[in-house]
């Protein structure tokens, strides 16, 4: 039977309101794996304060067939808020979304650290509503608020 292994990093300094972001990677440094073919997902906690390595989720789906592989990976990624990969099929993306994970595709391999820095910058700016919801951030800078209160 196929198994997943979650390797966690123990740390005493937690990040406040952190989201868990997983990256499909062949080398633990770049987003360079297809969701279905990824054997490892590097997981980081990301917040306004920055990011830190949370762990690695190793998945082995070699003994599974078809949709069982996708279901297995979604279950292994339980608790992840955003998952980056090089590519993902439509059916797999739908299952990932139903599992409560927001899939994000990159058009070409990218350094994980670059994407993490961009996420921290975005969180400290005006993140999209779906990120605010995950992080429990109150909407205070939305220009629509003035219109709603004026009505």
C-alpha positions as CSV (number, residue, x, y, z in Angstrom):
1,X,0.0,0.0,0.0
2,X,1.2,3.5,-0.7
3,X,2.2,5.7,2.2
4,X,2.8,9.3,2.9
5,X,5.2,10.6,5.3
6,X,5.1,14.0,7.0
7,X,8.4,15.3,8.2
8,X,7.9,18.3,10.4
9,X,10.3,20.8,11.7
10,X,10.1,21.6,15.4
11,X,10.5,25.2,16.2
12,X,9.6,27.4,19.2
13,X,9.0,30.6,17.3
14,X,5.6,30.4,15.6
15,X,4.3,32.9,13.0
16,X,1.1,34.6,13.9
17,X,-1.9,33.9,11.6
18,X,0.4,31.8,9.3
19,X,-1.0,30.0,6.3
20,X,0.5,26.7,5.2
21,X,1.8,26.7,1.7
22,X,3.0,23.5,-0.1
23,X,5.3,23.4,-3.2
24,X,5.5,20.4,-5.5
25,X,9.3,20.0,-6.0
26,X,11.8,17.5,-7.3
27,X,14.8,19.2,-5.5
28,X,13.2,21.0,-2.4
29,X,14.3,24.4,-3.8
30,X,12.2,25.0,-6.9
31,X,8.6,24.6,-8.0
32,X,9.3,22.1,-10.7
33,X,6.9,19.1,-10.4
34,X,3.5,18.2,-11.8
35,X,1.0,17.7,-9.0
36,X,0.3,14.1,-10.0
37,X,4.0,13.2,-10.4
38,X,5.3,15.0,-7.3
39,X,6.9,12.7,-4.8
40,X,7.6,15.5,-2.3
41,X,5.9,18.7,-1.2
42,X,7.9,21.2,0.7
43,X,5.7,23.0,3.3
44,X,6.2,26.5,4.7
45,X,4.3,28.6,7.2
46,X,3.8,32.1,5.7
47,X,2.6,35.3,7.6
48,X,3.1,39.0,7.7
49,X,6.3,38.5,9.6
50,X,7.9,36.2,7.0
51,X,8.1,32.5,6.3
52,X,9.7,29.4,7.8
53,X,10.1,25.8,6.8
54,X,7.3,23.7,8.3
55,X,8.2,20.3,6.9
56,X,8.2,18.0,3.9
57,X,5.4,15.7,2.8
58,X,6.7,12.7,1.0
59,X,4.2,10.8,-1.1
60,X,4.6,7.5,-2.9
61,X,1.7,6.7,-5.2
62,X,3.5,4.1,-7.3
63,X,1.2,1.3,-6.2
64,X,-2.0,3.2,-6.8
65,X,-3.9,3.7,-10.1
66,X,-5.8,6.6,-11.6
67,X,-8.0,8.7,-9.3
68,X,-6.7,6.9,-6.2
69,X,-3.4,8.7,-6.7
70,X,-5.1,12.1,-6.7
71,X,-7.3,11.2,-3.7
72,X,-4.2,10.0,-1.8
73,X,-2.2,13.2,-2.5
74,X,-5.2,15.4,-1.4
75,X,-5.5,13.5,1.8
76,X,-1.7,13.8,2.4
77,X,-1.9,17.6,1.9
78,X,-4.7,17.9,4.5
79,X,-4.3,21.2,6.4
80,X,-2.5,23.0,3.5
81,X,-4.1,26.2,2.4
82,X,-2.2,26.9,-0.9
83,X,-0.4,24.4,-3.1
84,X,1.9,25.5,-5.9
85,X,2.9,23.1,-8.7
86,X,4.2,23.3,-12.3
87,X,1.0,21.9,-13.7
88,X,-2.2,20.1,-12.6
89,X,-5.1,18.6,-14.5
90,X,-8.6,19.8,-14.3
91,X,-10.1,16.9,-12.5
92,X,-7.2,16.9,-10.0
93,X,-7.5,20.6,-9.5
94,X,-11.2,20.2,-8.7
95,X,-10.4,17.5,-6.1
96,X,-7.7,19.7,-4.6
97,X,-10.2,22.6,-4.3
98,X,-12.8,20.3,-2.7
99,X,-10.2,19.3,-0.2
100,X,-9.9,22.9,0.9
101,X,-6.6,23.6,-0.9
102,X,-6.1,26.5,-3.3
103,X,-4.0,25.2,-6.3
104,X,-1.6,27.6,-8.0
105,X,0.3,26.8,-11.2
106,X,3.5,28.4,-12.3
107,X,4.2,28.7,-16.0
108,X,7.9,27.7,-15.6
109,X,10.0,26.4,-12.7
110,X,10.5,29.0,-10.0
111,X,12.6,29.3,-6.9
112,X,10.4,28.5,-3.8
113,X,12.1,31.3,-1.9
114,X,11.2,33.9,-4.5
115,X,7.5,32.9,-4.4
116,X,7.6,32.9,-0.5
117,X,9.0,36.5,-0.6
118,X,6.2,37.5,-3.0
119,X,3.6,36.0,-0.8
120,X,4.9,37.9,2.3
121,X,4.8,41.2,0.3
122,X,1.3,40.4,-1.0
123,X,0.1,39.6,2.6
124,X,1.6,42.9,3.9
125,X,-0.1,44.9,1.1
126,X,-3.7,44.3,0.2
127,X,-4.2,40.5,-0.2
128,X,-7.1,39.2,-2.2
129,X,-10.2,38.3,-0.2
130,X,-9.7,34.6,-0.2
131,X,-6.2,35.0,1.4
132,X,-7.7,37.4,4.0
133,X,-10.3,34.8,4.8
134,X,-7.7,32.1,5.3
135,X,-5.6,34.4,7.5
136,X,-8.6,35.9,9.4
137,X,-7.5,39.4,8.3
138,X,-10.2,42.1,8.6
139,X,-10.8,44.1,5.4
140,X,-10.1,47.7,6.2
141,X,-8.6,49.1,2.9
142,X,-11.3,48.0,0.4
143,X,-12.5,51.1,-1.5
144,X,-15.9,49.4,-1.8
145,X,-16.4,49.8,2.0
146,X,-17.0,53.6,1.6
147,X,-19.7,52.9,-1.0
148,X,-21.4,50.3,1.2
149,X,-21.5,52.5,4.3
150,X,-22.8,55.5,2.2
151,X,-25.8,53.6,1.0
